[in-house]
Amino acid sequence: MAIELNGNIALVTGASGGIGAAICVALQEAGATVIGADLCPPPADAHPAMHWINLDVTAPDNWDEVMAEVRARHGRLDILVNNAGIDRVEKFEDISLASWRKTQAVNVDGVFLGMQKALPLMRESGPQRKGGASMINMSSVAGFVGADFNAAYCASKGAVRMMTKAVALEFSALGYAIRVNSVHPGGVNTAMVKTIFQSYVDLGVIDSAQTAYDLSAAAHALGRMADPSEIAAGVRFLASDDASYMHGAELLLDGGYTAR
């Protein structure tokens, strides 16, 4: 039976990126009204009916404006996908404090602010859904295992993983009908990942982006990188009532990367 999200209002951050755009499509195809939020313009193939909104996930005042607009336009919020994120490939000894803080600001503060600012609306909407409202935080396999030249990124994704668990427990203790889960992709075929592979070449630690791709693909038990739609399918599941008993959990979508 196909997942149905008819009548649900969803907000997706980082909506212009490869994974974010795929999530928007997946939720919309399931019947949800999707609000795509990003600093970048929507992709050229974005659905014309989709509501796009400008959002800097590190800016509390911007979040307040977005939530006020969502309340005014839709009156509810059922699904929040904190997907916005960045990665800077750097030698640990060369990471500046400014670079470190930028990664944490987008990847950690952005998730913190998203959950906190969306809470009032989702606390109201949650009791109206069988499985409660659903907050979904994008982490990574880097929230489980380390990756060389990615200390800041790994630290941020580990923080998202544990923040998700703590918030899930707290919401239950307070009686909020809101499920909170994290998603942990492995390698995904996106423009961001291609940039990461090129960064390894620029650092001089690998000879070509193609070599980096081949090594990454081979590190996954399935022998390939994921398509963004495969990650989006997992997010769509967590957003739905079909995942009504998933709470404070990690959904690993990594092609067997962490199974070794």
Secondary structure, 3 states (H helix, E strand, C coil): CCCCCCCCEEEEECCCCHHHHHHHHHHHHCCCEEEEEECCCCCCCCCCCCEEEECCCCCHHHHHHHHHHHHHHHCCCCEEEECCCCCCCCCHHHCCHHHHHHHHHHHHHHHHHHHHHHHHHHHHHHHHCCCCEEEEEECCHHHCCCCCCCHHHHHHHHHHHHHHHHHHHHHHHCCCCEEEEEEEECCECCHHHHHHHHHHHHHCCCCCHHHHHHHHHHHCCCCCCECHHHHHHHHHHHHCHHHCCCCCCEEEECCCHHHC
